[in-house]
Amino acid sequence: MRSSWWKVLSVALLAYAIIGGMLLPVPARHILNETVRNLYFHVPMWFGMMLLFGYSFYYSLMYLRKQQMEYDIKAVAFLKIGVLFSCLGMVTGMEWATYTWGEAWSNDPKQLATAICMLSYFAYLILRGGIKDEEKRAKIAAVYNIFAFALMIPLLFVLPRMVDSLHPGNGGNPGFNAYDLDSRMRLVFYPAVIGWFLLGMWMSTLHARINILRYKKENTF
Amino acid sequence: MKQLATLIQKDLLIELRQKHTLFGVLLYVGATVFAVYIMNGQPEVKVWNALFWITQLFVAVNSVAKSFLQEHPNRFRYYFTIVKPSTFLLAKMIYSIVLMLGISLISLALFTIMLGNPVSQTAVFIGVTAAGSISLSAVFTFLSAIAARAQQNAALMAILGFPLVIPVLMMLQNLALSAITPVYQEGWWLLMLVLLALAVMVVILGLILFPFLWQE
């Protein structure tokens, strides 16, 4: 992961997504108007978060299998950046909702589901904070991470589909498929998703590398 | 199998002999219902339902927390020399399910006595209560194992557990509402199936992960 080509790619894609996202033409929709540009920033946060939590889950599994500290350090690094992405996703979503739904928080099922998801990952960090011994902390945290991830999947994918949501694509609101058909938006949206995700990877791997070095040197992190 | 039965029997026997913990939980339920009545009188249907499930949540935290947290850590070392970890977890889970079933039925009785009885289909509501007890106690048993291993108290279990059981509570509340108001709810059985599948998944995950939690 130390090769630099994907980091350059990430910066290039994000520069394109930010400049193109602000300047390129978007379809004019009722109510949404120019806020539709939030698609390039808000939605990639959730995709990035899911992938980062997925990586964290994978490293937790690997820790339980191999019992090497490196995996635990990686798991927690990916999880922390995932939490950061979820916070940013929440903020961008609330900003957008202020102008389209009329208020920042309207108890939308998807808002609630992500808030609950964030709470459970905050709980993970609290659980880690309470244990001093590194080996034990790694093991217990890995077990909780796997347990929480497996329970969060139904929350994020099943429950919001069972109740009406204010989000585009739910409860009679036009979906993003309607916009995705607009190839102009797709041209920015997909690069933005990849760019944000690569940025998340970059931040996580950096964080993990610092902590691995610190662990090797000071035997703690 | 025989070990499983013996372990469950042991826990239930302890429960019967140390009556103070069992009655403590019962008193907790009674006091909660009383407090709700004092503050709210007899609530309307939807509020009744919400209060009932909130009470179930707190009862689950308080009664199930005992399953791992009440025993001394040294005693676990002894258990693990004589039984497999999966058997041990299963025994604890079944014990907390039995306990929780009993307590939630008692709290249902207390609710109907003090807060009125809006339930129109009693059998369905009891069924939902049973499903709720099973899923709540399965989740909290496993979390109490985590909390015990982290040498923490029941507060940590609540912090870890509340976000995880909110979807379960949402489903339970929906299921129970159709037993209260006689409206046809589309997809009731599907929701019930999702709930039970989630409970089964929790048990399976617990059985897979528990051995890792206990090896030192």
Interface residues (C-beta under 8 A of the other chain):
Chain A: L64 A113 I116 C117 L119 S120 A123 I126 L127 G130 I131 K136 K139 I140 A142 V143 Y144 I146 F147 A148 A150 L151 P154 L155 V158 L159 M162
Chain B: V139 F142 I146 R149 A150 Q151 Q152 L156 I159 L160 F162 P163 L164 I166 P167 M170 M171 G187 L191 V194 L198 M201 V202 L205 G206 L209 F212 L213
